[in-house]
Amino acid sequence: MSARILALFVFFLPLTLNAIAPLQVAQLTCEYLENPLGIDVAKPRLSWTISATARNQSQSAYEIVLHTDQKQLEQNKASIWSTGKINSAQNLHIEYAGPALQSFTRYFWKVKVYNQNGEASEWSKTAWFETAMMSPKDWQASWINDGSIPPTQEEKYYEDDPMPMFRKQFSTSKKINSARLYICGLGYHEAFLNGQKIGDHVLDPGFTTYRKQALYVVHDVTNQVQKGNNVFGVQLGNGWWNPLPLRLFGRWDLRNFQETGRPCLRAEIHLTYSDGSKEIIASNDTWETAPSSIIRNNVYLGEHQDARLERSFNEAKPWSKASLCKGPSGELTAQMQPPIRITKTIRPRSIKLIGKDTFLVDMGQNFAGVASFKVKGPAGAKITMRYGEDTLKNGHLNWWTTVAGQIKEAWRLSGGPGAPKTAWQKDEYILRGDALGETFVPRFTFHGFRYIEIVGWPGQAPALDDIQGLRMNTDLSPNGSFECSNALFNQLHEVIQWTFLSNVFSVQSDCPAREKMGYGADMVVSSEAFLYNYNMANFYGKTVRDFANEQRPEGGITEIAPFTGIADRGYGDQSGPLGWQLGFPFLQKKLYEFYGDKRVIEQYYPAFERQMAFLQSKAVGNLFYWDISDHEALDTKPEALTAAAFYYHHALLMTEFSEILGKKEAAEKYQKLAANIKRAIVNHYHVNGTGRFDNATQSAQLFALWYGLAPDRKQTLDVLQQEFQRHNMHVSTGIFSTKYLFDVLREENLNEWAYQIANQRDYPGWGDMLAKGATTLWETWGDPGFTYSANHPMFGSIDEWFYRSLLGINPTAPGFSKVIIKPQPAGDLTWAKGAYQSVQGKIESDWKIQGSTFSLRVNIPANVQAAVWIKCKENGRVTENGVALSGLKYRDGYAVVEVGSGEYRFEAEYQ
């Protein structure tokens, strides 16, 4: 290249760069999903993020076009729906407003946006969504089962009951353009086409209240349909649809509280040929059925397989005719939450012989899922695996903490007729005797465990390579990252991730072994930590509906959803205690706060009104007096105070939701109710002139502070500090007050105090758990022993503190359209860095202290406004990318800078 040409190139380069639009459309989603295959939402919502090449970029307008023909859309020809240019900064939840969507149709769409100066982006890449059954009338398939009759005696449920397989043979002679499978197999199902499993899901579909709703799953099977003969097969398991009559905690039989039935199937394969013709293969009584090798299976007790009974879907041996059946009563809806998958394979740390023919396997990590093994041995040999979270002092398995519903022979707690005397988690496999060996993988159960006791292994001892753990969980997309200079906090953050992922099997549970249930309070305290770490939009959307599906006739909300009968300390009509009922509206608030989701509040407002009316009818003088309260607090729980505070919280949320929806009269009514409740609480529980509330424990003081009840906040804080000093700066907090603790101290700029509490290494505290070998969080501050779960998410609420305080990332408007970045350095921390992938884009915070300099790098997505708080001494010098800033505001040891989108590097005089 000549010097003259090079000079011209350099001269024109800036012009070329300037020609690139400063704003571009990035990730496109429909109902939070990228290119969703099967949705049944009548008016789906479209969203996008924005990338920018310059700072301070925001959207001033957008335009959406949508078509069923991708080529015509990309050639900008006439579209089915076009918004035209809409002057709006909104880039979240734009509701489709075109002609009614047709079932089984793929819609293509793209977006153009305009920045604050009116400059247009390029059209985005084309995205799509595909509809499924837009009406119940679209289903052509019938519900089928194997015709077996449910037992008439409870004890018969515990006998061998081979699970049904179904198959349908069909033939194609024309070229396939597309093929879709729509399937609901209850309780759980796995589907196969021509010998290959369809998809990578496990434990489909998710657990719901079947009398109100059941979920179907959509798969693209285009590449699995072959020209000529095809065999479609389905294997069913019991799941939650056909549970055992096991009396959990000696009292509650799930069959008494949920609609149940024999395993059943409804499925359709839709074939679209290249000539435009279509064919539907729908389940009916022409399908065939046969018993499988899964002779027993239960979500609590485990799975038993007899491999000698295995059969393939295409074998010539005769099958029986399937029977038509009723199926669940509830509405069939598309499964929108992420599926459960095998997300990690874990190798054992050690295998020890602990008795005659008995081996103990240490997986090195507590987790949820199943254990799989490879084995070679004679036909008829039986291998038994039992699971536990710990070992006893003699080196044997401690199964006590994982026993279903605490049904233990030693405790004389019975599970009912036919139930095992001790309801441990146990899988069994009977070998078929393959000369080359065989593999056992449980398919319709899941366990919580670290250790496995193996009995009956044929031949020599199992080798490490023979066994693997398959971690399973709802496959949530990671949204957050965090690390800092404190190794304990980094380890704790990792342990919390293992704990959280152990407790998402379509329902957020309290533990993955003993109970597996969706307790409302656990969600209240841990949901924000979950939200910072994972994309919870559709998962929590399902959870809110689970609670709505279980709303009691009088309006109360259950303690658990889907409901399993437990209503401890509730208020009648099988409603739950107030702190657990709070899960229903609280998750709606979080979906609005984190994702800007207003529709969820609109949709469930009538149900929330009914709940509030129920609570008001049960209140006595605007107060309540009993609740489970601050579960696992070490001091005496202030039960009546917490019950009243939860009632106040409901009223505050009802006020806020009414305001969001523009219901002025309702907002005024509930605002008055909230004020009356607050007044009653203060009059009843505040000790005048002292700052003390109720028994003045850590729990009581934190409830008063978190709910803004204290007439003199400083006084109440002083009492709280005295309580912590009495406990040598250790927690005595429970499920709720542990979360409230870090919120209160963040808001009061008392992070030094929070750091000291979080950093304790002895009992009680997180450091003590880790020092004692915990790889997931415990249900209690002390050793779980023989009673408590060792894999419980509730004390994982501290992970929220890592994001909100140490990284300082906090929303100040719905959907993170406005944020505060305010890192709060404390203790001996010298750096922290991390990010949160908001619905607007990635927000980053990365700070360090070197000598007397505080450095902070932040990244703010386009269309977001941020207030950045930079730690510095009063009137200290602050630079951004080396340039000194002037006219700064200084507050509480920070310099405050208002910025738009972009990456910024600040340095400040720290001391």
N, C-alpha and C positions, 0 to 999 in steps of 0.2 A: 504494500500500500504506500503510495507516494505521500510526501509530507503535506502537499496541498489537499489531497483527499482526506488524510487523517485530520487535518485542521477543520475541514468542512464537517466531518463526522462529529468531532467534539463540539463544534458550534451548534449543530442541530440536535445533539443529544438532549439538552435541557428542554427543547421544544417538544421532543417526542415524549419525554417523561411527563411534561405538563399536560400533554394531550390525554393522558390516562386519567379517567374519572377518579376523583379522590375517594369515592365511596363505591363499594361493590357488594352485591348480595352474596352471602356465604351459605351457611347451612339452612336448607329448607325442610320444614317438618309439617306433618299433618297430624293433629291430635298427639303431638309430642314425638311422633315417629317419623323416621326417614323412609319414604317410599313404602308405606304399610301395605301389606298384601291383602288383608281382609278386614274391612271396617264396616260397621253397620250404623254409623252415626248419620242422622238425616241431614244435619248442617255441620259438617266437619270444620274445624278451625285450622287456619293456615298461619304459620309463623316462619320467621327467618331471622338470622343474625346478619350483621353487616361487618365487612372488613374495610379498613381504611388505610390509605397510603400517607395521609396527613393527619395532623392533630386536630382536635376540636371538631370532629365530624359528627353530624347528627342528621337524622332523616327529617325532611320537611313534607315529603309526599311519597306516595307509592302508587303502583299500578300492577294489577294482577290480571293475567289472562289464563283461560282454562279451556281445554278441548279434549275430546276423546281420540282425536287423530294427532299423533305426535308430529308427523311431518307438516301438517297444516299449521300446527301451533308454532313450530320452529320457523316456518316461512311467513309468520305473522299474518295468516289468513283469518277469515272470520272465525270467531271463537264462540263456544257455548256460553261462556260467561266472561265478562270483562268489567272490571271496576271502573275503568277510566282512571284518570289521574285524581287521586284523593289527597287533599291537603291534610296530612296527619303524620305525627311522629310515631304512631302505633305500628309496631312490627310483630306484635304477639296476638294470637287468637283472632285473626280476621275471619269472621264467620262466612262460610260459603253462602251466597245469596242468589244462586242461579236456579235454573229449572230443577225439579225434583230429580235426585240422583237415581239412576237405574241400578238394579242388582247386577252383580257379576260383570262389572264394567270397570275398565281402567281409565282414569282421568289424568291427563297431563297438565301441568301448570308451571308458570314461571312468573317472575317478579322483576320489576324495574323500580328503583328508588331514586329520590332526588335529595341532595344534601341541603344544608342551611342556606346555600347561595343559589339554589335552584338548579344546580348542575346534575344531570342525569347519569346514572350508572348504565353499564351495559345490561341487557337482559340477562337474568340469571341462567344457570344451567337448568334444563328441564327436570322437574321432579314429577312424581306421580303418586296416586293412591288408587287402590282397587277396592271396590265395594264387594261385600259378601251378600248375606241374606238381609235385604233392606226391609223385608216384611216376613212375619212367621209363615205366611202363605207360600213363600218361596220354597219352603222345604217340601221335597217330594218323598224323602226317605221316611220310613217307619221306624219306630223303636223296636228292637229285637233283643231277645236273650236266648238262653239255651233251654228254656222251658222248665228248669228245676224249681222246686217248691221250697220256700224258706222253712227252716226248722220250726217245729211247734214248741219245743222245749229249749230253754236257754242253753243248757249244757251241750246240746247238739251242735251249737254254733262253733264249738271248739274242736270238733272232729274234722278229719280231712274233708276238703271241699274243693276238688279240682276246678281251677278257673277256666272259663270258656275261651276257646278260640273261635273265630269266625273267618270264613273266606268266601270270595266271589270270584269266579273265573269269567273272564270276558275276552273278546277278540276284537282286534282292530285291523282294518285292511287299508285304511287311508292314512295319509301323512298327518301327523298331529301338529297342530299349531300351538296349542296350550292345553294343559291339564291341571285341574285343581281338585284337591281333596278338602271337603268340609266334614269335620268329624267331632262328635262328642261321644266318648266312651267312658262310662261311669262304672266304679269310681275312678280308676286310672286306666289309661290305654297306651299301647304302642302299636303302630301300624307298619305294615310291610307291603312292598310291591315287588313281585318277582324275586323274592328272597332277600331283598335289601330293606333295612329299616328306613322309614320315611322321616327325614329330619333328624335333629339331634336333641330334641326335647326329652325330658324324663318327667314322670309323675304329672302328666297332663290328664285332664285340665285342672285348673286351680280349684281349691275348696271354696264353695259358696253355700248359701242357704238354698238348698235345692227346691224347696217349695216355692221360692220366689225367683230364683235365677240359676241357670246352669250355663257353663261356658263351652263354646265350640271353637275348634282350632282350624286354621286354614293353612294348607301346604301347597306349594308349587311342585307338582310331580311330573312336569312335562318331560324331563330327561329320564324318568324311570319307566314311562309307558313305552312298550316296545311294539313293533308291528307284528301282528299275529296274536298268539295266545298270551294272556297275562293272568296272573293270580294276585289278587289283593287279599291281604290277611290282617286280622286284628287280634291282639292278645289283650284280655281285660284283667284287671285286678280290682280288689274290693275298695281300696282307697277310703275316703270318708263317706261314700255313698252306702256301703254295706259294712258298717263297723260291727265289731263284736259287742255283745251286751255287757261289756266290762264296766263295772261300777267304779269309776274313778274316785279315789279318796273314800272308797267304800259307800258312795252315795249316788253319783251321777252316771246314769247310763245314757250315752249319746243317742241311742235309738229312741229315747223318750222325748228328745228335743229337736231332732232333725228328721226331715222326710228321708226315708231309706228304702232300699229295694235290692233285688238281685242285680249283679253286674249286667249292664245293658248297653246297647250301641245304637247310634243313629249316624249314618254316614252317607255321603254322596261323592261320587267322582264325576266332575264335569269335563267332558272332552270337547274341544273345539278343533275342527279339522281345517286343513289349509283351503278347502273349497268353501269354507264358511258354514258348513253344516255342524250341528252340535248333537251330543249324546250325553245322557245322564244315567249313571249307574247308581241306583239308590238302594239302601238296605231295605229288605222286606223278607217275607218268609220263603223266598226262593234261595236265600243265602244258606250256607251250611255252617254247622258248628260241631265242635269236638272238644273233649276235655284236654287240658294242657298238663304239663309236668309240675305246675305250681299248685301244690296240693293244699297249702294254707298260706294266707298272707294277711297282715294287719299292720296299720301304720305304727302301732305301739309295740306289739309283741314280736314282729318280724315276719320272715318269709321262710317257707319250707318247700324245697324243690326235690322231686324224685326224677332224676335224669333218665331213668329207665323208661319213663312214660313219655319222653319227648317225641314229638312228631313234627314233620315239616308241613308247610301250607300246601305244597303241591304233591303230596304223597297220594298214591292211588287208593290206599285203604279207604273204605267208605266213611263218609261223615254223615251226621244226622241233619235233619231239617231244622232251621232256626224257627223260633216261635215269636209271634208278635206279642208285644207287651206294652204297658202303660208308659213307663219312663217317668222322669221327674215332672212335677206340676209347673215349675217355674219357667220364666221366659228364657229362651235360648239366645244368648248374646255372644258376640265375638270376643275372644280373649284378647284384651288389649295390654295387660301387664306383661312384662317380659317373662318368657318361659323359664322353667327350672331346667338347668343343664348341669352336666358334670363340668366343673370349672377348674379343677385342679386334681392332679394325681399325686398321691403322697406315698413315699416309700417308708417302710418300717425302720425304726432306729435299732431295735434289737428284738430277738426272740429267745425266750428262756424256758427250759423245762422246769415246771414247778410242781409236778406230781406225775404219777403213773399215767402216761398217755395224755398229759395235759400241758399245754404250752401257753405262755403269756407273751403276746406281741405288743410292743410299745411303738405306737406310730409317731411319738415325739411331739404330737400336736393334738389338742382337743379340737374337734370339728364335727360337722354334720354331713351325713351321707351314708355310704355303705362300704363294707370291705369286700374285696373280690380276691379270689385265689385261683391258681393253676395247680392241678393235682393229677397224679396217676395212681390208680389203685383198682382193686377188684370190684366188679359190679355188686351193688348192695351195701358196700361200705358206707357208713354214715359219719359225716363231719358236722360237728356242732360248734357254733361260734356264739359266745355271749360277750356283751359290751359294757364298758364302764369308763368313768372319767378319771379314776385314780386307782391306786393299789393299797392294800392293807399292810400293816406292819410286817406281816409274815410273807409279803411278796405276792400274795394272791390278789385276784381281781376284786376291787371295790365296786360292786354293781349297785350299791344302795342309792346313790344319788340319781340314777337313771331309771329306776323302776317306775313303770307307768302308774301315775296317780297314787304313789306311795303304797301300793298294794304289796305288803310284805308279810310273810307268814309270821315273822318274829314280832310284828306289831299287832297281830291279830286283826288285820284290816282286810276284809274279804272283798273280792271283786265280783262275787255273785256265783250262782250255780255253774259249775263247769270251768270257772276261771282258774288259771294257775294260782297256787297259793302265794307265789311271789311272781309278780308280773314283769320279769326282766326282759330286756331286749335280746332276742335269740334268733339266729338264722340257722337252718339245717339244710344239708345237701346230701342226697344219696347218689352215689356214683353209678354211672352206666357201664363203666369198665372199658373205656376206650384205651387201646394199646398205646396211642400217642399222647394220651393225657386229655384232660377236659378242664373247662373254666366255669367257675360259678360266679354269677353276678346277680345279686338280688335286684328285682325290677320294680316291685310295688310296695316298698317300705323305705324308711330312712331312720337313721339312728344318730344320737349324739354320743361321742366317745373319743377317747384317746387309746385305750387299751382293749385288746381282744383276747379272750380266753378261748383256745381251740382244743377240742377234745375229739379223738377218733381219727387223727391224721394217719393215713396208711403208710407203712414203711418207715423210712427215716424221717427225722424232724423236718418241718418245713424250712426252706431257705428264705432269706430276705427277698430274693427275686420272685418267690412264689406268691407273695401277698402284696396287695396295694390297696390304699384307701382312695376312694373316689369321693372327693368333696363335691357336694351338690348344694345348689341354692338358686333362688330366682336370680337370673343373670342380669343384675343391675349394672348399668353403665357407670363406671367410676367418674365422679365429678370433681373430686378434690384431691389435693396433695398437701402434705405438711411434713416438715422436719426442722429441727432446731439444734442448738448446741448442747442441750440436755439429753443425754443418752436414755435416761429413764422415760422421758416423755416420748421419745421416738419409739422405744419398745412398747410403751403403753398404747400409742397410736396403732401400732401393728396388731397388738393383742385385741384391741377394740374392733379392728376390721375382721379378724377371725370370728369374733363374737357376733358381730352384726350379720355377717354372711351365714352364720350357722342358724340364724333365726328368721330367715325369709324363704319360706316354702309356700308362696302365694299368699300367706298370711304372716304378718310380723308377730312372732311368738315370743313368749317369755323364756322358753328353753326348748331345745330340739329333741329332748329325750322323754322326760317325765310327763310333760303336759302338751307342748306343741300348739298352744292356744293363743288367740289374738286378744290379749288383755289391753283395755283402753289406756290405763295409767302408764304402762310401759311405753306406749306410743307417745303419750304426752311428753314424757321426760326425755325420750331419746330421739324423737322425730327430727329435731333440728340438727342433731349430730348426724343422723342418717342423711338428711337433705344436703348438708355440706359435702358429704362423701360420695353420694350416689344420686343418680337421676331417679327420683321417687315419684314422679308426676303420675304415671298411670298406675303404679303400685298403690300409692295412697288414694288415688281416685277410686280404685276397687275397694280399698279398706273403708272409705266413707260409705260407699254403697252397701258394704257388708253390714255396717251398723244400722243403716236405714232399713235394710231388709229385715233386721231383727227387732225393729221398734215394736214395743209392746202395745197391746190394744189401748191401754190408758195413756200412752205417749212416752213412757220412760224408755231409756236406752239400756241395753244389756251391758253387763260387765265385760263380756267376751263376745266377739263376732268373728265368724259364725258362732252361734250360741251353743254351748255344750251343757247348759243347766246350772252352772255356778252363778250364784247371785248373793255373794257374801256381803253382809252389812248393807244390803240394798233397801229399797223403799216400797216394796210390794210389787205385785204383778210381774215378778221375775226381773225387775229392773235392777241395775247394778248400783254400787255406791257412787257418790257424786264425783269423786276423783277419777273413777273409771268411766262414768258416763261422759265425762269431759272430752274423751277421745274423739267423739263424733264431731262437735263443732271446732275443736282445737285443730284437727287435721285440715278442716276446710280453711281455717285462717292461715295455716302454713302454706297450703296450695296457692292461696291468693298472694301471700307475702313473697314467696320464693318464685312463683311462676306467673303471677299476675292473673290467676285463674278466677275470674268473676262468675263464670257459669256454674261452678260447683256450689257457690253460695246461693245463687238463684235457684238451682235445682232442688236443693235440700232445705231451703228456707221454711217451707210449710212443715216439714218434719221437725225442724228445730223449734218452730213455734209450738208444736204439739208437745215437744219435750219440755219447753219452758212452762207451759200451762200445767203439765204434770208436776213439775218441781214446785211451782207456786202453790199448788193444792196440797203439797206435803209439808211446806215450810211452817214453822211455828214462830210467829213474831219476827219474820224475815230471817230466821236462823234454822240451821240443821244441827243435830247433836251427835250423829254417829256416822262413821265411815271406816274403811280399812285404814285410812289416814296415811301417815308417812312411813310406809312399809320398810322394815329393817332399820329404822332409826334406833340408835343405841340407848338414847334416853327415853323416858316416858313420852309417848306420842300425844300431842295436843289434839285429840280426836275431834272434839266439838268445834274448836277453832278452825281446823282444816276443812271440816265439812261445810262450815259457813263460808269460808273463803272460796271453796269450789263453787258454791251457789253464786257468789258474787262474780266469779269468773264467767259463768254461764250468762249472767245478766249483762256483763260488759261486752261479751261477744255478740249477744243478741242486739245490743245497742249499735255496735259497730257494723254489723251486717245490715241492719235496717238503714243506716246512713249510706253505706255503699250502694244499696239498691234504691236509694232515693225515697224511702218510706218514712217521711218526716214524722207523722203522728206516732208510728210505732217506735221510732227512735226516741222520741220524747218520753213515751210511756216506759220504755225499758231503761232509759237513762234515769228516770225518777225511781224506778225499782232498784237499780244499782246503787243509787245514793242512799236509799232507805236501808238496804242490806249493809252497806259500809257503815252507816251510822249505828246500826244495831250491833255490828261486830265490835266497833270501837267502844261503845258503851258497855258491852258485856265482857270484853276480854282485855281491854287496855287498863293497866293500873296507872291512874292519873299521876302525872308529875314524875314518873320513873322511866318511861320508855319501854317498860316490860309488857309483854303480851302473854296472857295465859300462864303457862308454867315457865316461861322465859328460857326454854331450851333453845338450842341452835335452830331446831325446826320451827318453833313458835316465832322466834324473832325474824327468821328468814321469810316465813309466810307473810308476816306483817310488812316487811320491807318490799318484797317482790310485788305484793298486791297494792302497795301505796297506802296502807292503812294507818301508818304511824303519824299522829299529830305533830310530833317532834322527831323528825327522821334521825337527827344526830344522836338524840338520846337512845333511840332504839338501836342504832348502830353501835353505840358505846356498850350497851348491854350484850349485844351479839359478840363484840370483841372480848368482853369479860368471859363469856361462855367459852370462846375458843381458847383463851388463856387458861381457863380452868381445865381444859382438855389438852393442854400443852400443844396448842395449834394443830390438833388432829380433829378429824370429822367425827361427829356423832349423828350425822344427818342420815336421812332415809331416802327413799325413791324420789320424792319430789324436792325436798330441800337441798339435795345435792346439786340438782340442776339450778335451783334458785340461787344457791350460794355464789356460783360463778357469774351469773347474770347481775346480781346485786353488786358484787365487788367490781365488775367491769364498769357498770354505770356510775359507781362512786369513785372511780379512779384509784381503787385500792388493790391494784394488781400485785403489789409486793406481798400483801396479805394472802391473796389467792395463790401466788406462787409458793409461798411457804407451806401452805396447806397441801397443795398438790404434790409437792416435792418430798413429803415425809416418806421415810423408808421403812418405818416400823408400824405396828398395829395401832389404830386402824387406818387403813389407807390403801391406795393403789400400789404404792411401792412395796407394801407388805405382801400383797397378793403375788406380785412378780417375784419377790425374793423367795417365796415359798414354792415357786415353780409353775404358777398359773400361766397357761397359754391362751386362756380365754377368761373373761371376767366372771367373778363369783356372784351369787345371789345375795351373799351376806359379807360383812366386813371380816368375819372370822373364817376359819377353815370350814369348808362345806361339810366335812365329817360324813355322817350317815344320812343326812336329811336334805341339805340344800343343793341346788343346782350349781355346777361349776362352769356353766356356760349361759350367762344371763346378761342381757344388754342394758339393764336399767342404769347401772353406774357408769355406763359408757357415755352418759351425758357430758362428762368432762371433755370429750373430744370436740364439742361445740366451742369450748373455751379456747382450744388451740386455734380455731379459725377466727372467732370473734374478738379475742383479746390479744393473743400472741401474734397472729397475722393482722388482726384489726379489720377484717372484712365484714361489713354490716350493711344491709339494705336500709334505705330510708324512704323508699317508694316501692310499690308493688312491682314484682318482676325485676328487681335490681336495676330499674331505670335511673335511680339515684342511689348513691352509696357513700358511706364514710369509710375511709381507710385510716384506721387509727391504731397502729401497733402499740402495745403497752409493754415495753421491756421491763423485766423484773428479775430479782435475784441475781444469779451469776450468769444469766443468759447473755451471750455475746452475738448471737445471730438467730434468725428464724426465716424460713422462706416457704412459700407454698402458693397455691392457686385454688380458685373456685370457678368451675365452668358454669356460669350462670346461663339463663335463657337468652341473655344479651351477648354472651361471649365470655372469653376467659378474663377473669380479674386476678391479677398477680400482686403479691406483696412480698418483698425480699429486703430484709434490713440487717444491718450489722453495726456493732460498736467497735471502733478501733481508737484506743486512747481517748481523746476528748471529742471525737467526731462520730456523729450518728449519720449513717448512710441509709437511704431508703430508695429502692427502685419499685415503682408501681406501673402496672399496665391496665389501662381502662379501655373497655371496648367502645366502639362507635355507638352513638345514640345513648350514652350514659354520661351523667354528670356526677362528679365526685368531689367531696370535701376531703382533702388529704391533711392529716394531722401529723406533723413532723416533730419528733421529740427534740427539744432544744431548750437551752436556758433562756430566761426572759430577755427579750430584745436581742437574742443571739443572731449571728450572721447565718443566713440560709442561702445556698446556691442551688440552681437547677441546671444540670449539665455544665457546671462551671461558671454560670452567670449569676451574680448576686441578685436576690429578689428584694424588692422594696415594698413599703406600704403593707406589711404583713400584720395579721391579727395574732396576738399571743394569748393563749388560754391554758391554764392548769399545766404549765410546763411544755406546751406545744406551740408551734407556729402553724397556722391554718391557712391552706391554699386551696382555692376553688379551681378545678381544672375540668376540661372536657376530655375526649378520648385521646389516647396516645400513650407512649411510654415516657416516663419521667424519672430522672435520677437526681435525687435531692441529697444535699449534705448540709449538716447543721452543727453548730457548736453545742455539744451535748452537756459539757460541764464547765 
